[in-house]
Structures are given as structure tokens and as C-alpha cells.
Amino acid sequence: MPRPILATVHTQALRHNLAQIRHATLDAPRVWAIVKANAYGHGIERAFEGLRGADGFALLDLNEAERVRALGWRGPILLLEGVFDARDLELCSRLGLWHTVHCTEQIDMLAAHKTNVPHRVFLKMNSGMNRLGFTPQSYRAAWTRLNALPQVDEISLITHFSDADGAKGIAAQLAVFEAATQDLPGERSVSNSAASLRHPDVATDWVRPGIAVYGSAPDFPDHTAAHWGLQSTLTLSSKLIAVQAVQTGSTVGYGSTFTADVPLRIGVVACGYADGYPRHCDTGTPVLVDGVRTRLVGRVSMDMVTVDLTPVPHAAMGSEVTLWGCASAANHGTVLPIDEVARAGGTVAYELMCAVAQRVPFAVD
Ligand SMILES: *Cc1c(COP(=O)(O)O)cnc(C)c1O
């Protein structure tokens, strides 16, 4: 029998979250499903069925774009970082990819590109994040230059917020973007998940939700996934492979970081940091055993974690363990939000989703 660890992608939850984002933005904009990083670790092919109701797919890697086309998707695909090399433009022409243009070099490549299929481009403004894009001052000149190229069809306007999930908010960046684009034609795309949910009024022609599609609250712990009506799309589950009785004063795991202050039953779970479970999770991190919420005790090791079985006295070898996501129907489908686990490990759900290791088998339901 293979090691009992499993990652499960929930098709219906992906569909639900997409619908929820459309609802939250009052069905106004079109929705890019962001599927970069192999659909946030879910696997593009595994997530596709749940996401095919999107208006387009946005991603970074050209090979991911090829995979989306290979699934039969004929609608829009957007390269969020644009091309990395002049030859990438040939693939854009061949596969009809729309691409971001964020720097002068990318305009030079387009100007030198031979094609009889003009490209749809998204001209990126650096409105304050200081990562990709033209400054507000240089944006118009970039637009004018692009607009004069026979290689370019429609130009859309795009920017990205640094603080849509927090107190600083989007107002300053939005004001910069609007001031510098007010008399330019073209569709706009500004909102990631956090902006789509927290500032639905600014959701323009195209929204770009990633993490919310995958069931995590972009502004956790301000709000939870349940608050936004989002469902878990990825479950990481395993089983107990051993049970130990630990006496008062005994310790558990490497470094003896946990000491039992009463006699405890400890379950040993087939899941460790080599499966992508964060090593920074420690005693107290929530976990479900047979659908019952309990806690990790001691350090995460490479292939195992140890859990307190006090709230689950009937748990035994073979009991179901949910590291995050949904327990099975037999265990009432209890949900452990990935956001809570990420927080316990000092990180965000994005990282957990993307970090599920190669050795973990996947299922789709
Ligand atoms: C990743 C990304 C998004 C999605 O961000 P989320 O926080 O996951 O919603 C949107 N726009 C761009 C340009 C991105 O790179």
C-alpha cells in the first residue's frame, strides 16, 4: 500500500469560488482565473474543469499557456509578465496569447517581431508597487509607441496593488493609475483577489483573482474564507500510522520541544515537511483527526507529524487526518481552513498550496 498521504482538488469548490467572485463584483467585470504556479499548486489540468467558466486564464510560463491550449481552451490567455525573449512572441502569435508589456525592451521586441496577427497587449503601469511596469510619467509615451506598431492590436491598461489586503488599501495607487490613464482608450484591469472582494466598486473590465479562487481569504485574519463565502479547493490528508502513549514529563519529537504535562495519546501522521507541510508549524497548529479538531505537538519532521489525540479518544492507526481542507463525508466534511494552518506556520496559504511536494499523489473530486 502506498503511503497514505493525498492531495485532493475539489472541482465543485473551484466552480463555487469563481461564481462567488462574480457575485461579489456584481457580475460586472470579466474574470481572469489566475493559474500561474501550476494553478497555485493545484495542477492546471486538475483545476481546469472547475475553472473553465472563467473568461480567460492568466499565467506566467509559456509552457503553462501551451498546456491550457492543449486542454482545448480557445478563449483569452494572458501572460502576466509578458515575454521573456523575442522568440516567445512567435508562440504568442501561434497560440493567440495576449501579453503584458511592462518595459521598453518588450516594446523593442514587438517592433522587431514579424507577424500578420496583431497582438492584444496589456500595458502595465508601476503605480507604486515598484516591481513591474512603466512609471506614470513614461506610460503615455509607451502607449503611443505601442499604438503605432502594426504588430499591436488592442491595448489594455493594467496595474497591480501592493496593499489591497490591508489598511493602506488601494486608494493612492488607484488615483495614480486613473490620473495617468484618464484620456486613454482601452479596457482596464486592476483588481487582484483582495481588491475584488474588499473594493468591488473599483473592479473594472477585467478582475484578476488568484488566491480567492482557491478558497483562501486574501485578507486573513481580518476576514476568513467563510466570511467571503469561499470554499476549500485543496485538501491535504493522510492517516495515523502509529499511536503512542506518552507519560507525564515525557517529550515528543526532535529537540524535545513539547513536554506532556498529563498522560497523552499521541498520533503519528504520515505527513512531514518533505510533503510540503510547513516545518514552522509547531505545537498548537490545528489539525483534524477523524474530522475532530486537535493540535500538533512537537516539531514537524521530514515524513511525520505528531498530534494530540485527547479530543479523539477512538482514533487509532488508520484514522483519517486532515492537515488542511475538508474531512471526508464519513467525518462530516469538517473544514480546516488552510489559512489557519498557514498562519500557525508564519506564512500564507499561497505558499502552502504551491509547496505541496512532488511525491504527494493528487486526486480530483
Ligand atoms: C498573482 C497575480 C494576481 C492574483 O493575485 P491574488 O492575490 O492571488 O488574487 C493578480 N495579478 C497579477 C499581476 C498577479 O501576478
The ligand as an SDF file (V2000), in Angstrom:
LIG
                    3D

 15 15  0  0  0  0  0  0  0  0999 V2000
   -0.6990   36.6550   -8.9800 C   0  0  0  0  0  0  0  0  0  0  0  0
   -1.3150   37.8350   -9.5600 C   0  0  0  0  0  0  0  0  0  0  0  0
   -2.6630   38.1120   -9.3270 C   0  0  0  0  0  0  0  0  0  0  0  0
   -3.5100   37.3010   -8.3730 C   0  0  0  0  0  0  0  0  0  0  0  0
   -3.2370   37.6700   -7.0540 O   0  0  0  0  0  0  0  0  0  0  0  0
   -4.0780   37.0680   -5.8420 P   0  0  0  0  0  0  0  0  0  0  0  0
   -3.5870   37.7910   -4.6600 O   0  0  0  0  0  0  0  0  0  0  0  0
   -3.7420   35.6070   -5.7840 O   0  0  0  0  0  0  0  0  0  0  0  0
   -5.5070   37.2980   -6.1550 O   0  0  0  0  0  0  0  0  0  0  0  0
   -3.2210   39.1940   -9.9790 C   0  0  0  0  0  0  0  0  0  0  0  0
   -2.4850   39.9630  -10.8090 N   0  0  0  0  0  0  0  0  0  0  0  0
   -1.1880   39.7290  -11.0520 C   0  0  0  0  0  0  0  0  0  0  0  0
   -0.4280   40.6230  -11.9660 C   0  0  0  0  0  0  0  0  0  0  0  0
   -0.5590   38.6630  -10.4290 C   0  0  0  0  0  0  0  0  0  0  0  0
    0.7330   38.4310  -10.6690 O   0  0  0  0  0  0  0  0  0  0  0  0
  1  2  1  0
  2  3  1  0
  2 14  2  0
  3  4  1  0
  3 10  2  0
  4  5  1  0
  5  6  1  0
  6  7  2  0
  6  8  1  0
  6  9  1  0
 10 11  1  0
 11 12  2  0
 12 13  1  0
 12 14  1  0
 14 15  1  0
M  END
$$$$
